[in-house]
Amino acid sequence: MDEAISFYRLAIRIDPQHVMAHINLGASLAFQGSLEKAIRHYRLALRINPDHPDAHYNMGNALVRQDRLDAGIEHYRRSIILRPDYDSEHNNLAYALGLQGRFDEAIRHSREALRIDPENANARDNLNRYKRMKDQAQK
């Protein structure tokens, strides 16, 4: 991972406007747990290209990991607008909504993830979990 980080930093030194280098560096840093540094690179990527779905998606992931759910949800929603047929975005949005107890929305996005990829076991598990949680919350 350190080699990848060095590679992406070099790419950014050569071309500070290289969107994918910022996104990939952010993902590598997030993997190591350096979420603030990752978020900084996702922000830089979004300044360069405000409509890059990967930047929004990865920003959402990092923010949700920091329990900044509203901000993470906003980035997931933006990513879905830009790339509606990507199951992971719907699944991760469902996860964040589920953490907020917004089970109807979580169920809807889990179903959408399964519509896009019927083999997505994670989305199927999440859908069943949100249905149970919704039932328990209504009792």
Buried (B, 14 or more C-beta within 10 A) or exposed (E): EEEEBEBBBEBBEEEEEBBBBBBBBBBBBBEEEBBEBBBBBBBBBBEBBEEBBBBBBBBBBBBBBEEBBEBBBBBBBBBBEBBEEBBBBBBBBBBBBBBEEBBEBBBBBBBBBBEBBEEBEBBBEBBEBBBEBBEEEEE
